[in-house]
Every structure is written in C-alpha cells, then in structure tokens.
Amino acid sequence: MRDGLEVCHFQSAVTFWMLITEYPVSEFSVKGPAEPVTVLLGMDATLPCQLSPVQSAAHMYIWWYRSQLSSTVLVYQNGQEQDGEQMLEYRGRTELLVDSIDKGSVALRIQHVRVSDDGQYRCHFKDEHISHETTVELHVVGLGSAPRVHMTGPEDGGIRILCSSGGWFPKPRLQWSDKAGAKLTTLSETLTQDGDGLFHVEASLVVTDRSLGNVTCSIQNPISHEEKVSVIFLPEPFFPRVSPWKVALAGTAPVLIILLTGISYIGWKEHQAKDIEIKKRKKESEERDEVKKEKEEALKVKGKLRAELEKRKQLYDADWKKALLYPDWRKEHFKLADMTLKWGNFDQNNSDPDKKDNLKELTQDQHFKNEKGDDNCITLHQNCFTSGRYYWEIDVEGIEEWSLGIYEGDLKNDEPPQNSSEKKLRILEKKGCEYRALTYGFQKNSSKVCLQIKKCLQKIVVFLDYEDSDISFYNLTDGSHIYTFKEPSFTGSLCPYFKPKSMDFSP
C-alpha cells in the first residue's frame, strides 16, 4: 500500500514539472526615471525605460505613445521600427536606442525637441498575453531673450517703467526689485504665446520713490530656475516736481480767477504763444533724450547678443559633429575643395529668363561633359580625397533635374569611370519636385531614400569627412540639414560629382 502511494506522488510531481516546463510564465514590470527628463529647446531628448526583473525584450512588442492610444510616437516589433502608425510630427525625429535591449533596457530619442513635445510619454511592453507600461515625463525648457527695460514717461507722481522679453517656455516668472533686493509690486502684466508656443511677457511698474536709484527686472524659467536680468538707473531729475508757486496758487485761486478776467486779449494771446513755444522745446528735449537712451539700450542689447552668439559658437565647436545646424560655422572645421564647375560661358546665378531656357538646353547637351568624356561636371584641381575634411558649394537654383554627391574610385587606378552607371555613387538627386538620397554600385549597400522637402533647394553645401565616413548635405538658404550618408568606412578615393540631370537607374 505504501509503495502505491509513493508511485502516485512521483507521477503527480512529474506531471507538475512537465506543465511548468511546457508553459513558462514570464512576469515583469516596467520602470521609468523617478524624475522628469528636462531638455533645452532644440536639443535631443532621451527617455529611458527598463524591464524588471532584468530580461531580454528583443522579442517583445514595444510601443511609445502620448496620452491617447492613437497618438503613437514609435513602434518596435520583430526587431525593427514600424512607422505605419507613427504621428507625422515625429517622423524622422525619433529613434529607439536598443544597445541594451537584451537586458530589458530601451530608450526613446527625440531629436530637436519642440514646445509640442513637452508632456507625458507612455512606454508599453507586451509579451504575448502579458503587457505593462510606465509613464515618463518630458519637460521642454525655453530660455528667452534678456529683458528689455526702459522708461515710458511720468505717471501718478512717478516714472513708469516697462520690461519685456520673449522666447520662454513654459510661462516665465517676472519680478521687480530695488538695489537692496526688496521686491516691488508690478502694476500690470500681460502674457502672450506665439505660433511656436513660446511665451512673451510684458510688465510695467510706477516708481515714486526718488531714492531707489536702480530698479531690476528679472525673468525666471519655472522648470530650470535659470533667469535673465536687466537693470535700469533712475536719475532723480527725471521725477516730476511740485513747484511752490502751484501750492500758493491753490490757496489764492478765487482771487486769481477774478484778476484773470481783467487780462486783455492781447496779453492772453502773447502768453499762449510763449507757452506753446516752451512746450515745444520741452517735447523736443524729451524726444532727444529718449532717442539717446534707446540708442544706448540698443548698443547694450547688441553687445549681449554678440556675447550670446559667441557663447553658442563655443558650445557648437566643442561638439560640432553632433549638431545638424549652422553650416557656416561647420565650414571652419573643413577645407574648401579646389574645383571648377563646368558651366561653360553660362552664369547660373543670372536671373534672365532667356538664359534659364538656355540652361535647360545645356543640361541635355553632350558638350556639357568635361574634357575626359565623363558625365561629371566637376573638375577637381587636386587628387581625389583619401583623407581629411573638405566642403564645396553648388548653386542649383532654376535647375529642374540634377544629381549631386560623390563617387568612389579605386586607389590603384587614377582614371575615373566614364559613365555614371560604372561608378559607386552616393548622391542627392532632384527630379521635378521630388528628392531622393541614393547609393549605387555597391553590391550590398545600394539603397534609395525619398526625402520630404517642401521648398525647392537653391544652394547646397556638401561636407565630406573621410576619417568619420560622413557625407552630409546642408541647405545654405536657411542653414538646415538635408541628409547624411553614414558608411562603416571608406576604402577608396572619393571625388565630387555633379550632373544637371537625374539618374537613369533605380537602385
């Protein structure tokens, strides 16, 4: 009997072990940062998200969205990002960082954050029938301009002062104070918001105390607690004075009224003329003083703006490779390529309609090629690039079709291929109103990327960084970044390429 019970217990244990082995249960929770992520307007934001306990999330469905289920920011499924449900405002600006996904750690990167990016994001993980999520808060900080403080004139026995500043997010705090640091009460304050969601604040103050001397206007960001301050000096002569004769006049007003009735018309007329002249001179003097003060304020603001620009440039130079802005500053890290564009006798910057028609004919003419018979319209006055950083500019205004970029040659062979179909190309091309980024001639890396460009490009600068394997295109009209080719490494020599016609192949 005892042996039978032992056999039953053994069979039950085996059955239970088979059940838990065949149907494993994967329980997990999702954690985000304890504090909100704070990012300066225009910079990149990284929102972290972590599974607990630590486990791989590579096979899971990962979904980032805003407050509503339909507001999808990014979807990751089957090992890659899915952009079918992504909101238009996040396309091309988001990336899922999956370097540690095998440990359950992912992060959402949002490039060039805007005011509209401020708020809550939800990080959702789903593994078959189990799903959990957490909330990550993003605070976007916009630091506005330095306050502009100036006097607007006398009022209520004192001087009215106005302070204004724009470019803040979220709503800034404005505070008046005297030279001892004591707070002063604001008379009125208005707050407006522009089309980009940035706030403009304007406040006024009436100062009646002649002994104050200096008055400070400070504006602070409520999230980062950074503030910008401006100080104005109030000279005592600017305060309105009560003359003694006015006090005496108030006591003898009835008698003066009787006497004034006896003044002749001629005397009143002369007095009126003198009074008008005095007011006119006084007004002219005040206007001159106001113009002088405005010029001084303008010089101060100009100096501060120049200092701010220099500070931003120093920050840019410290990490310029990550900044997709300011092509003019970027040129300082590159060398201008010595080259000639084969336009013949045609001036492509000429706005003459007849010459633009001639350009269309030239783009189809075989004489547009260079002397070696190649269809490349750029002649490089140096060896093709095998190292270093170079840039060159191309004016494409008025050209309906063109192909612009670089081709890769063989280090052992100095002769370039004669036809574009023989080259290894990385180019940006235009046909009509459509733009594409193409790689061609590479057996495994040929590709085509359609670009969303609303306005026709007019002038383009190309940056080539051989050591970093980076080829970038920038719009010189507005300074914006167009596209970047990122390659593992360059193996051959690189030469500039331009052809006033789109490519005849489709990679």
C-alpha positions in Angstrom: 0.0 0.0 0.0 2.8 2.4 0.9 4.6 1.6 -2.4 1.4 2.5 -4.3 1.2 5.9 -2.6 4.8 6.7 -3.4 4.2 5.9 -7.1 1.2 8.3 -7.2 3.2 11.1 -5.5 6.0 10.5 -8.0 3.6 10.6 -11.0 2.0 13.9 -9.7 5.4 15.5 -9.3 6.4 14.5 -12.9 3.1 15.8 -14.3 3.5 19.2 -12.5 7.2 19.5 -13.7 6.0 18.9 -17.3 3.3 21.5 -17.1 5.6 24.3 -15.8 8.3 23.3 -18.3 5.9 23.3 -21.3 4.1 26.6 -20.4 6.6 29.1 -18.8 5.2 32.2 -17.2 7.1 35.5 -17.9 6.1 38.1 -15.4 7.6 41.6 -15.5 7.1 45.2 -14.7 8.2 48.4 -16.4 10.1 51.2 -14.7 10.9 54.8 -15.8 13.1 57.6 -14.3 12.0 58.9 -10.9 12.3 62.5 -12.0 11.1 64.2 -15.2 13.6 64.5 -18.1 14.5 68.1 -18.7 15.8 69.2 -22.1 16.6 72.6 -23.6 14.5 73.7 -26.6 16.1 72.5 -29.9 18.3 69.8 -28.3 17.9 66.0 -28.3 15.9 64.2 -25.5 16.5 60.7 -24.3 13.6 59.0 -22.4 14.8 55.7 -20.7 12.6 52.7 -20.0 13.6 49.4 -18.1 12.0 46.0 -17.6 12.2 44.5 -14.1 13.4 41.9 -13.4 16.2 42.2 -16.0 15.4 40.1 -19.1 15.6 40.4 -22.8 13.0 42.5 -24.6 14.2 41.8 -28.2 11.2 39.6 -29.0 8.6 41.9 -27.4 6.3 44.5 -28.9 7.4 47.9 -27.7 5.1 50.9 -28.1 5.8 54.6 -27.1 2.7 56.9 -27.2 1.4 60.1 -25.7 -1.8 60.5 -23.6 -4.1 58.9 -26.2 -3.8 55.4 -27.7 -3.9 57.0 -31.2 -1.0 59.3 -30.6 1.8 56.9 -31.5 5.3 58.2 -31.2 7.3 55.0 -32.1 6.5 51.2 -32.5 9.2 48.5 -32.3 8.2 45.0 -33.5 10.0 42.0 -34.9 13.4 43.6 -34.3 12.8 46.8 -36.2 10.9 50.1 -36.0 7.4 50.3 -37.7 6.4 53.7 -38.9 2.9 52.9 -40.3 1.1 54.3 -37.2 3.6 57.0 -36.2 2.3 60.6 -35.9 3.6 62.9 -38.7 5.2 65.3 -36.3 7.6 62.6 -35.0 8.6 61.1 -38.3 12.3 61.4 -39.0 12.8 62.8 -35.4 12.6 59.6 -33.3 14.9 56.6 -32.7 14.7 53.6 -30.3 18.1 53.0 -28.6 18.4 49.2 -28.3 22.0 48.8 -27.3 20.9 47.1 -24.0 17.6 45.6 -25.2 18.9 42.1 -24.2 18.9 43.4 -20.6 15.4 44.9 -21.0 16.6 48.5 -21.3 15.5 50.7 -24.2 15.3 54.5 -24.6 13.3 56.8 -26.9 15.4 59.6 -28.5 13.6 62.6 -29.8 15.7 65.0 -32.0 15.4 68.8 -31.9 12.7 68.9 -29.3 9.8 71.4 -29.8 7.4 73.0 -27.4 4.7 70.5 -28.6 7.0 67.6 -27.3 6.5 68.7 -23.7 4.4 66.4 -21.5 3.9 62.7 -20.7 5.0 59.7 -22.7 4.0 56.1 -22.1 6.4 53.2 -22.5 4.5 50.0 -23.2 5.9 46.4 -23.3 3.9 43.4 -24.5 5.0 39.7 -24.4 2.2 37.5 -25.9 -0.7 38.0 -23.4 1.2 39.9 -20.7 1.7 43.7 -21.1 2.8 46.5 -18.7 3.7 50.2 -19.1 5.0 53.2 -17.3 4.9 57.0 -17.7 7.9 59.2 -18.5 7.6 63.0 -18.1 9.5 65.3 -20.5 10.0 69.0 -19.6 11.0 71.2 -22.5 12.8 74.4 -21.4 12.9 77.5 -23.5 15.2 80.4 -22.3 14.1 83.7 -23.7 15.9 86.9 -24.5 17.4 89.2 -21.9 14.7 91.6 -20.6 14.5 95.0 -22.3 13.8 97.7 -19.7 13.1 101.3 -20.5 11.2 104.3 -19.1 7.9 105.3 -20.9 7.3 108.7 -19.1 6.0 110.3 -15.9 2.8 108.9 -14.3 1.0 109.4 -11.0 3.8 111.5 -9.5 6.5 109.0 -10.5 8.1 107.3 -13.5 6.5 104.4 -15.4 9.0 101.6 -16.4 8.3 98.8 -18.9 10.0 95.4 -19.0 9.5 92.9 -21.9 11.1 89.6 -23.1 10.1 86.8 -25.5 11.1 83.2 -26.4 10.2 81.5 -23.0 8.7 78.1 -22.2 6.8 77.3 -20.1 5.2 80.5 -18.7 8.1 82.5 -17.1 8.0 84.4 -13.7 8.7 88.1 -13.8 9.8 90.0 -10.7 10.8 93.7 -10.0 13.2 94.5 -7.2 15.2 97.5 -5.9 19.0 97.7 -5.5 18.7 96.2 -2.0 16.9 93.2 -3.4 13.5 94.1 -2.0 10.6 93.0 -4.2 8.4 95.7 -5.9 4.8 95.3 -6.8 4.0 95.0 -10.5 1.4 97.5 -11.8 0.3 95.4 -14.8 1.5 92.2 -16.6 0.5 90.6 -20.0 1.5 87.2 -21.3 1.1 86.1 -24.9 2.0 83.0 -26.9 3.3 82.9 -30.5 2.7 80.3 -33.2 5.6 78.1 -31.9 4.1 78.0 -28.4 6.8 80.4 -26.9 5.7 83.0 -24.4 6.2 86.8 -24.5 5.9 88.7 -21.2 5.5 92.4 -20.7 5.1 94.2 -17.3 5.1 97.8 -16.1 5.9 99.5 -12.8 5.4 103.0 -11.5 8.3 104.2 -9.3 7.6 107.2 -7.0 10.5 106.9 -4.5 13.3 109.1 -5.7 15.9 107.3 -3.5 15.6 103.9 -5.2 18.3 104.6 -7.8 18.4 101.2 -9.6 15.5 99.0 -10.5 16.0 95.4 -11.6 13.7 93.3 -13.8 14.3 89.5 -13.6 12.6 86.8 -15.6 12.9 83.1 -14.5 12.1 79.8 -16.1 10.0 77.8 -13.5 11.4 74.4 -14.6 15.2 75.0 -14.8 15.1 78.1 -12.5 17.5 79.9 -14.8 16.9 83.6 -15.0 17.9 86.6 -17.1 18.2 90.1 -15.5 18.3 93.7 -16.7 18.9 96.8 -14.5 17.8 100.4 -15.2 19.1 103.5 -13.4 16.5 106.2 -12.5 18.1 109.7 -12.1 16.3 111.9 -9.6 15.8 114.8 -12.1 13.5 112.6 -14.1 10.9 112.6 -11.3 8.2 115.2 -11.7 8.5 118.0 -9.0 5.7 120.0 -7.3 6.6 123.7 -7.7 6.0 126.1 -4.7 4.0 128.6 -6.9 1.5 125.8 -7.6 0.9 125.4 -3.9 0.4 129.1 -3.4 -1.9 129.2 -6.5 -4.2 126.6 -5.0 -4.8 128.9 -2.0 -5.5 132.1 -3.9 -7.4 130.5 -6.8 -10.6 132.6 -6.3 -8.8 135.9 -6.3 -6.7 134.9 -9.3 -9.8 134.0 -11.2 -11.2 137.5 -10.7 -7.9 139.1 -11.7 -7.6 136.9 -14.8 -10.9 138.1 -16.1 -9.4 141.6 -16.4 -6.4 140.5 -18.5 -6.7 141.8 -22.0 -7.0 139.6 -25.1 -3.6 140.7 -26.4 -1.8 139.7 -23.2 -3.5 136.3 -23.1 -2.5 135.7 -26.8 1.2 136.5 -26.0 1.2 134.2 -23.0 -0.4 131.4 -25.1 2.3 131.8 -27.8 5.1 131.6 -25.2 3.5 128.6 -23.5 3.3 126.7 -26.8 6.9 127.5 -27.6 8.1 126.3 -24.1 6.1 123.0 -24.5 7.5 122.5 -28.0 11.1 122.9 -26.7 10.5 120.7 -23.8 9.0 118.0 -26.0 11.9 118.2 -28.4 14.3 117.8 -25.5 12.5 114.8 -24.1 12.4 113.2 -27.6 16.2 113.7 -27.9 16.8 112.2 -24.5 14.5 109.2 -25.4 16.3 108.6 -28.7 19.7 108.8 -26.9 18.5 106.3 -24.3 17.1 103.9 -26.9 20.4 104.0 -28.8 22.3 103.2 -25.6 19.9 100.3 -24.8 20.2 99.1 -28.4 24.0 99.1 -28.0 23.8 97.1 -24.8 21.4 94.6 -26.3 23.7 94.3 -29.4 26.7 93.6 -27.1 24.7 91.0 -25.2 23.6 89.3 -28.4 27.1 89.2 -29.7 28.3 87.6 -26.4 25.5 85.1 -26.5 26.3 84.3 -30.2 30.0 83.7 -29.3 29.0 81.5 -26.3 26.7 79.4 -28.6 29.5 79.1 -31.2 31.9 77.9 -28.5 29.4 75.2 -27.4 29.0 74.3 -31.1 32.7 74.0 -31.7 33.0 71.8 -28.6 30.7 69.1 -30.1 30.1 70.2 -33.7 29.9 66.7 -35.2 26.5 66.1 -33.4 25.0 69.4 -34.4 22.9 69.3 -37.6 22.8 73.1 -37.8 24.9 76.1 -38.7 26.7 75.1 -41.9 28.6 78.4 -41.9 30.2 77.5 -38.6 30.7 73.9 -39.7 32.9 75.2 -42.6 35.5 76.3 -40.2 36.3 72.6 -39.5 36.6 71.8 -43.2 38.8 72.8 -46.1 37.4 74.3 -49.3 37.9 71.8 -52.2 39.8 73.3 -55.2 37.5 72.6 -58.1 35.7 74.0 -61.1 32.1 73.6 -62.1 31.8 73.1 -65.9 29.1 75.6 -66.8 30.8 76.9 -70.0 30.0 80.6 -70.5 26.7 80.4 -68.7 26.3 82.2 -65.4 23.9 80.1 -63.4 23.2 82.9 -61.0 21.8 85.2 -63.7 18.0 85.6 -63.4 17.4 86.4 -67.1 14.5 84.1 -68.3 16.2 83.6 -71.7 19.3 82.3 -70.0 17.3 79.9 -67.9 15.9 78.5 -71.1 19.4 78.1 -72.4 20.3 76.2 -69.2 17.6 73.6 -69.9 19.2 73.0 -73.4 22.7 72.8 -71.9 21.6 70.1 -69.4 20.7 67.9 -72.3 23.8 68.7 -74.4 26.7 66.3 -74.5 29.1 69.2 -74.6 28.2 69.8 -71.0 30.6 66.9 -70.1 34.2 67.5 -69.1 37.2 67.1 -71.3 37.7 63.5 -70.4 34.3 62.5 -71.7 32.9 61.8 -68.2 29.4 63.0 -67.4 30.6 64.6 -64.2 30.5 68.4 -64.5 33.0 69.0 -61.6 36.8 69.2 -62.3 38.9 68.7 -59.2 42.2 70.6 -59.2 43.8 68.1 -56.8 43.9 64.4 -56.2 40.7 62.7 -55.2 40.2 62.6 -51.4 41.8 59.8 -49.4 41.8 61.6 -46.1 40.8 64.9 -44.4 37.7 67.0 -44.3 36.5 69.1 -47.4 33.5 71.0 -48.4 32.1 72.5 -51.7 29.0 74.5 -52.7 26.7 74.1 -55.7 24.1 76.6 -56.9 21.1 74.6 -58.2 18.5 77.4 -58.5 16.3 77.0 -61.5 17.6 73.5 -62.5 14.7 71.0 -62.8 16.8 67.9 -62.6 20.2 67.3 -61.0 22.4 64.7 -59.2 24.9 65.8 -56.6 27.3 64.0 -54.3 30.5 61.9 -54.5 31.7 58.8 -56.3 34.2 56.3 -55.0 37.2 55.3 -57.1 39.9 52.7 -56.9 43.1 53.8 -55.1 45.2 51.8 -57.7 43.5 53.4 -60.8 43.6 57.1 -61.3 41.3 57.1 -64.3 37.7 57.8 -63.3 34.8 55.7 -64.8 33.4 57.3 -68.0 29.7 56.7 -67.2 27.6 57.2 -64.1 26.4 53.6 -64.3 30.0 52.4 -63.8 30.5 54.5 -60.6 30.0 53.7 -57.0 27.8 56.7 -56.1 26.4 58.3 -53.0 24.2 61.2 -54.3 21.3 63.5 -53.6 19.1 63.9 -56.7 16.1 66.1 -57.7 13.6 65.3 -60.4 10.8 67.9 -60.7 9.7 68.5 -57.1 10.9 65.1 -55.8 14.1 64.5 -53.9 15.9 61.2 -53.2 19.1 60.1 -51.5 20.7 57.2 -53.5 23.6 54.8 -53.0 24.5 52.9 -56.2 27.2 50.5 -57.4 27.6 48.8 -54.0 26.5 45.2 -54.2 25.1 45.0 -50.6 24.6 48.7 -49.8 22.6 50.1 -52.7 19.6 52.0 -51.4 17.0 54.7 -52.1 15.5 57.1 -49.6 12.8 59.5 -50.5 13.1 62.9 -48.8 10.3 65.2 -47.7 11.5 68.7 -48.8 8.7 71.3 -49.1 10.7 74.2 -50.7 12.9 73.8 -53.8 16.6 73.8 -52.8 18.6 76.7 -54.3 22.1 76.4 -52.9 23.7 73.3 -51.3 26.9 72.8 -49.4 28.4 69.2 -49.3 30.7 68.2 -46.3 33.0 65.2 -46.7 34.7 63.8 -43.5 36.8 60.9 -44.8 38.0 59.7 -41.3 34.5 59.6 -39.9 33.0 58.2 -43.2 30.5 61.0 -43.2 28.9 62.7 -46.2 26.4 65.5 -45.3 24.3 67.9 -47.3 23.0 71.3 -46.0 20.7 73.9 -47.3 22.6 77.2 -47.5 19.4 79.2 -47.9 18.1 78.5 -44.4 21.0 76.6 -42.8 19.0 73.4 -42.4 20.4 69.8 -42.6 19.1 67.8 -45.6 20.7 64.3 -45.4 23.7 62.4 -44.2 25.3 59.2 -45.6 26.8 57.2 -42.8 29.2 54.4 -44.0 31.2 51.9 -41.9 34.4 53.1 -43.6 35.7 54.4 -47.0 38.1 52.0 -48.9 38.9 54.0 -52.0 39.4 57.6 -53.1 36.4 60.0 -53.2 35.7 62.7 -55.8 32.9 65.3 -56.0 30.1 64.5 -58.6 27.5 66.8 -60.2 25.3 66.3 -63.2 22.4 68.6 -64.2 20.2 65.6 -64.8 18.6 62.9 -62.6 19.9 59.3 -62.7 18.6 56.9 -65.3 18.6 53.9 -62.9 16.6 52.9 -59.9 18.6 51.1 -57.2 
